[in-house]
Amino acid sequence: MLNATDCSVVFANLDCIRLLTQESPAYLIGDRLRFRSSELDRRFQTEVRHLIASGAESACMIGQDPIANSWVSAMVRNSQGFFRDVIESNLGGFASDRHLMIVELAMGSDGVDPAALTVFAAATSLSKAEADLVKAIANGHSLSELAEARGVAVSTIRQRMKSVLGKTGCRRQTELVRLVLSLCPKRPTSSMSGILPAGPSRPVFRPSVAPSSIP
């Protein structure tokens, strides 16, 4: 759970705590959520500001972390109406300078659920080779890496990707990865979700240590 006015974390579930205290693409500086890729961080901040200004229900940021060579997806959801009232009540009451949003993080290294991917492949008429390609790119592998690992030309992998995009209705590879991560996430996911404390006395998680590799 994020206070969107300054991107500070006001609550995090156990999966998110594990993620943010490890050397992952997302981490904390003080209590503020940051991405170690400056481009991903800029795009995330832009989406959050857009949600505050527009009042839209949700926005998504997706891209690759250049250090880990892994896909990162951040779904941001505005808390509105009754849902927001419940959140505010459980987190200690309303603050006029606080704009709460739910953030769900997924990392390509988390992989995809095999059963869900099988259903996705059947629904989109993907061949086994195409389904394997989708799984590989969702896990953060590039087309050139896949071509080298399979001992085929990059053009062969690109042609297969073109077929996958056509069957799934996606225009770009990033759009395909976003679709797969949202429909076939591996469980448990690494996420900040709307899991509320049992009561006002439960402490809010506010770690202050960033990964050691972050300058």
QUIDAVEN-V828905 format. One record per residue. N is the residue number from 1. RES is the residue in three letters. PHI is phi in whole degrees, 0 to 359 (* if undefined). PSI is psi in degrees with one decimal (none if undefined). Layout:
n = [N;N]
res = [RES;RES]
phi = [PHI;PHI]
psi = [PSI;PSI]
This chain:
n = [1;2;3;4;5;6;7;8;9;10;11;12;13;14;15;16;17;18;19;20;21;22;23;24;25;26;27;28;29;30;31;32;33;34;35;36;37;38;39;40;41;42;43;44;45;46;47;48;49;50;51;52;53;54;55;56;57;58;59;60;61;62;63;64;65;66;67;68;69;70;71;72;73;74;75;76;77;78;79;80;81;82;83;84;85;86;87;88;89;90;91;92;93;94;95;96;97;98;99;100;101;102;103;104;105;106;107;108;109;110;111;112;113;114;115;116;117;118;119;120;121;122;123;124;125;126;127;128;129;130;131;132;133;134;135;136;137;138;139;140;141;142;143;144;145;146;147;148;149;150;151;152;153;154;155;156;157;158;159;160;161;162;163;164;165;166;167;168;169;170;171;172;173;174;175;176;177;178;179;180;181;182;183;184;185;186;187;188;189;190;191;192;193;194;195;196;197;198;199;200;201;202;203;204;205;206;207;208;209;210;211;212;213;214;215]
res = [MET;LEU;ASN;ALA;THR;ASP;CYS;SER;VAL;VAL;PHE;ALA;ASN;LEU;ASP;CYS;ILE;ARG;LEU;LEU;THR;GLN;GLU;SER;PRO;ALA;TYR;LEU;ILE;GLY;ASP;ARG;LEU;ARG;PHE;ARG;SER;SER;GLU;LEU;ASP;ARG;ARG;PHE;GLN;THR;GLU;VAL;ARG;HIS;LEU;ILE;ALA;SER;GLY;ALA;GLU;SER;ALA;CYS;MET;ILE;GLY;GLN;ASP;PRO;ILE;ALA;ASN;SER;TRP;VAL;SER;ALA;MET;VAL;ARG;ASN;SER;GLN;GLY;PHE;PHE;ARG;ASP;VAL;ILE;GLU;SER;ASN;LEU;GLY;GLY;PHE;ALA;SER;ASP;ARG;HIS;LEU;MET;ILE;VAL;GLU;LEU;ALA;MET;GLY;SER;ASP;GLY;VAL;ASP;PRO;ALA;ALA;LEU;THR;VAL;PHE;ALA;ALA;ALA;THR;SER;LEU;SER;LYS;ALA;GLU;ALA;ASP;LEU;VAL;LYS;ALA;ILE;ALA;ASN;GLY;HIS;SER;LEU;SER;GLU;LEU;ALA;GLU;ALA;ARG;GLY;VAL;ALA;VAL;SER;THR;ILE;ARG;GLN;ARG;MET;LYS;SER;VAL;LEU;GLY;LYS;THR;GLY;CYS;ARG;ARG;GLN;THR;GLU;LEU;VAL;ARG;LEU;VAL;LEU;SER;LEU;CYS;PRO;LYS;ARG;PRO;THR;SER;SER;MET;SER;GLY;ILE;LEU;PRO;ALA;GLY;PRO;SER;ARG;PRO;VAL;PHE;ARG;PRO;SER;VAL;ALA;PRO;SER;SER;ILE;PRO]
phi = [*;243;274;292;294;222;59;269;276;255;201;216;279;296;297;291;301;298;295;285;260;254;277;239;300;248;204;241;248;67;245;260;284;223;245;288;278;299;291;297;297;297;294;296;300;296;296;296;297;297;295;298;288;270;74;296;286;202;209;226;242;218;186;251;278;292;282;270;52;231;287;229;235;234;263;247;235;289;270;225;57;300;301;294;299;295;298;299;297;286;260;104;97;274;237;296;263;244;237;277;223;266;240;246;255;226;251;303;292;291;77;237;286;302;295;294;294;298;294;299;296;293;293;254;60;281;286;299;296;290;296;297;295;299;298;293;288;293;271;98;276;273;296;293;297;293;298;295;294;267;69;234;287;301;300;294;292;296;295;294;296;300;295;297;299;296;288;267;77;269;269;225;296;297;294;296;298;300;297;293;295;280;269;232;290;285;254;284;276;270;209;262;240;280;276;269;297;293;192;299;279;288;293;271;283;223;291;233;249;269;304;296;279;274;292]
psi = [127.6;137.1;104.3;-17.0;-28.8;10.9;32.6;142.4;124.7;-17.9;144.5;139.7;177.0;-39.1;-39.6;-38.9;-44.7;-42.3;-47.1;-16.5;4.4;173.1;82.7;172.7;-24.0;141.7;-178.4;138.8;108.4;-117.6;15.9;133.1;129.1;160.7;138.1;-20.2;120.7;-33.5;-45.5;-39.6;-43.1;-44.0;-38.1;-47.2;-38.4;-44.2;-40.6;-45.8;-37.6;-41.3;-39.8;-45.4;-39.1;-26.0;13.4;163.1;-39.0;164.3;158.8;137.9;131.3;140.5;-173.4;135.4;117.1;-22.1;-49.9;-7.2;47.2;144.7;143.5;130.9;131.4;111.7;123.8;129.5;130.7;135.8;124.5;156.7;-136.3;-38.7;-42.9;-39.3;-40.9;-43.0;-47.4;-41.8;-42.7;-24.6;13.4;22.1;170.2;137.8;127.8;-23.6;15.3;129.0;101.6;136.7;150.5;133.1;127.3;119.1;136.3;134.4;140.1;-31.6;-15.8;-20.2;-174.4;158.1;122.2;-42.4;-43.2;-38.6;-36.1;-42.9;-41.6;-43.3;-40.3;-40.8;-28.4;7.8;37.9;141.5;170.4;-41.3;-39.0;-39.5;-39.5;-37.1;-44.0;-44.2;-41.4;-44.6;-30.5;-23.8;5.6;5.7;143.5;164.1;-36.9;-38.2;-40.9;-40.4;-43.3;-42.7;-32.1;-7.3;34.6;169.0;148.5;-34.8;-32.4;-43.2;-39.1;-38.9;-39.3;-39.7;-39.0;-40.1;-41.2;-44.8;-40.9;-41.4;-32.0;-8.2;14.9;145.2;-29.9;162.2;-38.9;-36.4;-38.4;-44.7;-42.8;-43.4;-46.0;-43.0;-31.3;-33.2;-28.2;46.1;143.9;139.4;141.6;147.1;156.6;107.8;155.9;108.0;173.9;43.0;112.9;155.7;157.6;-27.2;174.7;-21.8;-12.5;129.7;147.6;135.7;119.7;72.8;156.2;13.1;122.8;160.9;144.0;-23.9;-8.3;125.2;none]
